[in-house]
């Protein structure tokens, strides 16, 4: 009986850990700043952006910097792009540090996926994995907030999916704590089984 309870506890902890790391589209915690992001190229090859959606009145387009050098110019203007439209930035090398730039044409300013590059020093992106569909392949979803000091903090003003991009952000402390509980429960169950 104790072994069954321990296995159930392990399954519950694992389930909680996985759900804590899972994210939704669009940003689920409106009004609360998203954790900062860090991106690298997964492999040598092209990085392609796919237009997802916009809720912004401002006109913008997306750009890419790899290891501090701009790659491929700008594309996918939000008010003239449709879901699934794509823009190929060009080739990068595996492990290159990537910074996405939202160039806001209406205000003649830019917001970056790297918080320290922003004039307000804040994180203007929300990122999560995208599983893909018939119009946009699997990749990394990034939603931008286009107002200074994060405005309404909804991260849905300008939304894109990028291929060949890995989010290297460290998991949230809550997720790590749940993972630790799962490992502890597993150790307890193994000790009791012995």
C-alpha positions as CSV (number, residue, x, y, z in Angstrom):
1,X,0.0,0.0,0.0
2,X,2.8,2.4,0.9
3,X,4.6,1.7,-2.3
4,X,1.4,2.5,-4.3
5,X,0.9,5.8,-2.3
6,X,4.6,6.7,-3.0
7,X,4.2,6.0,-6.7
8,X,1.1,8.1,-6.8
9,X,2.9,10.9,-5.1
10,X,5.7,10.7,-7.6
11,X,3.3,10.8,-10.5
12,X,1.5,13.9,-8.9
13,X,4.8,15.7,-8.4
14,X,5.9,14.9,-12.0
15,X,2.6,16.1,-13.3
16,X,2.8,19.4,-11.3
17,X,6.3,20.0,-12.5
18,X,5.4,19.5,-16.1
19,X,2.3,21.7,-15.9
20,X,4.3,24.4,-14.1
21,X,6.8,24.5,-17.0
22,X,4.1,24.4,-19.7
23,X,3.0,27.7,-21.1
24,X,0.1,29.0,-23.0
25,X,-0.5,31.3,-25.9
26,X,-1.3,34.2,-25.6
27,X,0.4,35.3,-22.4
28,X,-1.7,34.0,-19.5
29,X,-0.6,36.3,-16.7
30,X,-1.7,39.7,-18.0
31,X,-0.6,42.5,-15.7
32,X,2.4,40.6,-14.4
33,X,5.8,41.0,-16.1
34,X,7.0,37.8,-17.8
35,X,10.4,36.3,-16.8
36,X,13.3,37.6,-19.0
37,X,14.4,35.4,-21.9
38,X,17.7,34.4,-23.5
39,X,17.9,32.8,-27.0
40,X,20.5,30.9,-29.0
41,X,20.5,29.3,-32.4
42,X,19.8,25.5,-32.1
43,X,21.8,24.5,-35.2
44,X,23.7,25.9,-38.1
45,X,21.2,27.2,-40.7
46,X,18.4,29.6,-41.4
47,X,16.2,31.3,-38.9
48,X,12.7,31.9,-40.1
49,X,10.1,34.1,-38.6
50,X,6.4,33.4,-39.0
51,X,3.7,36.0,-38.3
52,X,1.3,34.9,-35.6
53,X,-0.9,37.8,-34.6
54,X,-1.1,41.4,-33.5
55,X,-3.4,43.5,-31.2
56,X,-1.4,46.7,-31.6
57,X,-2.4,50.0,-33.0
58,X,1.3,50.8,-33.7
59,X,2.9,49.5,-36.9
60,X,6.0,47.4,-36.4
61,X,8.3,44.8,-38.1
62,X,10.7,42.2,-36.7
63,X,14.5,42.1,-37.0
64,X,17.2,39.7,-35.7
65,X,20.7,40.2,-34.2
66,X,23.1,37.2,-33.9
67,X,26.2,37.7,-31.7
68,X,25.7,41.4,-32.0
69,X,25.4,41.5,-35.8
70,X,22.2,42.2,-37.7
71,X,21.0,39.3,-39.8
72,X,18.7,39.8,-42.8
73,X,17.1,43.1,-42.3
74,X,13.5,43.5,-41.2
75,X,10.2,41.9,-42.2
76,X,6.7,40.9,-41.4
77,X,5.1,44.3,-40.9
78,X,2.2,43.6,-38.5
79,X,-0.6,45.5,-40.3
80,X,0.1,44.0,-43.7
81,X,1.1,40.4,-42.7
82,X,-1.3,37.4,-42.3
83,X,-1.1,34.4,-40.0
84,X,1.6,32.1,-41.3
85,X,3.4,34.6,-43.5
86,X,7.2,34.0,-43.2
87,X,10.4,35.9,-43.4
88,X,13.8,34.2,-43.7
89,X,16.5,36.2,-41.9
90,X,19.4,34.1,-43.2
91,X,22.0,31.7,-41.8
92,X,23.4,31.6,-38.3
93,X,25.8,29.3,-36.5
94,X,24.7,26.9,-33.7
95,X,24.9,28.5,-30.3
96,X,24.9,32.1,-31.6
97,X,23.3,34.5,-29.1
98,X,20.1,35.8,-30.7
99,X,18.3,39.0,-29.9
100,X,15.0,39.8,-31.6
101,X,14.2,43.4,-32.4
102,X,10.7,44.8,-32.6
103,X,11.1,47.9,-34.7
104,X,8.1,50.1,-34.0
105,X,7.7,52.3,-37.0
106,X,5.0,54.5,-35.5
107,X,7.2,55.7,-32.7
108,X,10.6,55.3,-34.5
109,X,11.8,53.2,-31.6
110,X,12.7,49.5,-30.9
111,X,12.2,46.9,-28.2
112,X,14.5,43.9,-27.9
113,X,14.2,40.4,-26.5
114,X,17.2,41.3,-24.3
115,X,15.9,43.5,-21.4
116,X,19.2,45.3,-20.9
117,X,19.0,46.6,-24.5
118,X,15.7,48.3,-23.9
119,X,15.5,52.0,-22.9
120,X,13.4,51.2,-19.9
121,X,15.6,48.1,-18.9
122,X,12.5,45.9,-18.8
123,X,11.7,42.6,-20.5
124,X,9.4,43.2,-23.4
125,X,8.9,39.6,-24.5
126,X,7.0,36.5,-23.5
127,X,8.4,33.2,-24.9
128,X,7.2,29.6,-25.0
129,X,7.3,26.5,-27.2
130,X,5.0,26.3,-30.2
131,X,3.9,22.9,-31.3
132,X,3.1,23.9,-34.9
133,X,0.0,23.5,-37.1
134,X,-0.6,23.4,-40.9
135,X,0.5,27.1,-41.4
136,X,3.3,27.6,-38.9
137,X,5.8,24.9,-38.0
138,X,7.0,24.0,-34.5
139,X,9.3,26.6,-33.0
140,X,9.6,29.3,-30.4
141,X,6.7,31.6,-29.9
142,X,7.6,35.2,-28.9
143,X,5.0,37.9,-28.0
144,X,6.1,41.5,-27.6
145,X,4.9,44.3,-25.5
146,X,5.3,47.5,-27.5
147,X,4.8,50.2,-24.8
148,X,7.4,51.8,-22.5
149,X,7.4,50.5,-19.0
150,X,5.4,47.5,-20.4
151,X,2.1,49.4,-20.8
152,X,-0.7,46.9,-20.2
153,X,1.7,44.0,-19.8
154,X,-0.2,41.6,-22.1
155,X,2.7,40.6,-24.4
156,X,0.3,40.2,-27.4
157,X,1.0,43.4,-29.3
158,X,3.2,41.7,-31.9
159,X,3.5,37.9,-32.0
160,X,5.8,35.6,-34.0
161,X,7.1,32.1,-34.1
162,X,10.8,31.4,-34.9
163,X,12.4,28.2,-36.1
164,X,15.9,27.1,-35.2
165,X,15.7,29.1,-31.9
166,X,16.2,27.7,-28.4
167,X,15.1,29.6,-25.3
168,X,17.9,29.1,-22.8
169,X,16.1,30.8,-19.9
170,X,16.6,29.0,-16.5
171,X,13.3,27.4,-15.3
172,X,11.4,29.4,-12.7
173,X,12.2,28.6,-9.0
174,X,8.7,27.2,-8.5
175,X,9.3,24.7,-11.3
176,X,12.7,23.7,-9.8
177,X,11.1,23.3,-6.3
178,X,8.4,21.0,-7.7
179,X,11.1,19.0,-9.6
180,X,13.0,18.7,-6.3
181,X,9.9,17.3,-4.6
182,X,9.5,14.7,-7.3
183,X,13.1,13.6,-7.0
184,X,12.7,13.4,-3.2
185,X,9.5,11.4,-3.5
186,X,11.3,9.0,-5.9
187,X,14.2,8.6,-3.5
188,X,11.7,7.9,-0.6
189,X,9.9,5.3,-2.7
190,X,13.1,3.6,-3.7
191,X,14.3,3.5,-0.1
192,X,10.9,2.0,1.1
193,X,11.0,-0.6,-1.7
194,X,14.4,-1.8,-0.7
